[in-house]
Amino acid sequence: MRHSERKAALEALLLDYRFLWQPQPYREPEPAWCREHPALAREALAVDQAALEARAADTPGLVRWLADHFPDLIGLLPLIEVPPCPTHGLPATAAQLCRGIPGRKQAQIEAYASALGRPLAPVLEWCAGKGHLGRLLAAAWGVPVMSLELDPALCIAGMDLARHGHADQRFVCADALNPASAHHLNGRHAVALHACGDLHRHLLIGAVEQSCPAIDLAPCCYYRTAEVGHRPLSGGRLELTRDDLRLAVTDTLTASARARQASRTAMAWKLAFQTLARKVTGRPYHPLKPVPLRWLAAGFETWCRRLAAREGLHLPQHTDWQRLEALGVQAAARVRRLELVRLAFRRPLELWLVTDMAVYLEAHGYRVGLGAFCAPTLTPRNLLISARRP
């Protein structure tokens, strides 16, 4: 299937069924679809606690479930299938340079580098951090690497690692969001592993302007943008907010059990706090800025008081904290089940965003491939756009 065909088919289904995925049960306790399709709502709310996480992680299974109610949605299944990228062996000595990188990052870097293979030109590593990916590519293929990074401390640390690894790698301390940074892409093979939002958008626009010979991009965190809404690079009728963009990255496959529990607790406490906020403000929903997870350690009452102080809300004089927390837990259980309907659309939405980038590159003369460079259990953001000048 051509990228333009996939994008058009995804866009049509996302538009037709946006009444299912755009409402957020966290903000709307009873989305309109619950009233219009009560059987679906009953099925969602009846999901057993023991099966809830597995159901939430199974996007194809969620699509098949929704297709029992909306048969057209079965068409999403072939649209979200992405083949694995071809792999190229890496010298063992090159992989050793990645030792000591925390968490899954080392395996992600090695999987990306294996899918990339030998670069077609000197490399420009976009938003490099300490340059772990660039250092591996320099060592594996003997190519010079320029690593572009905004943070001077990370540049210094990366240069030190490059010296110790005898890698042909140098750093440029520059802002990737500054259009002037695009000139570094001229004549280079651009690589970026998990460049977020505006960062990957600027990379694509700059690479096209500079006629970059090759681009390999694994995008991430589409919602990290200064724009109020999303503007497709290749046009389209689908209008997305930042909240819509967040849906594309709601996977928790790689989160630890502790992190998932903390996330569940935070949701329950936020929903309980919304009950307090409604009493104080009279508004149905009180928008909250991100709340540090470390605040959870203080306990529910202290957490609420600290958050109220930050939000400038005067709490009621007498509050049954135990009952309020229980109400939050109950509300969170309901939200997590109703969210199953939205979660069926997270991968279709991400594929629409990525195929938009692919179509944009094709329109500017590139041959574009799209594949999965690793399993989703290593990182759910496993899509790799590979573009080459003919």
Secondary structure by P-SEA (a helix, b strand, c coil): ccaaaaaaaaaaaaaacccccccccccccccccccccaaaaaaaaaccccaaaaaaacaaaaaaaaaacccccccccccccccccbbbbccaaaaaaacccccaaaaaaaaaaaaacccccbbbbcccccaaaaaaaaaaccbbbbbbbccaaaaaaaaaaaaaacccbbbbbcccccccccccccccbbbbccccaaaaaaaaaaaaaacccbbbbbccccccccccbbbbcccccccccaaaaaaaccccccccaaaaaaaaaaaaaaaaaaaaaaaaccccbbbbcccccccccccaaaaaaaaaaaaccccccccaaaaaaaaaaaaaaaaaaaaaaaaaaaaaaaaaaaaaaaaaaaaaccbbbbbbccccccccccbbbbbbcc
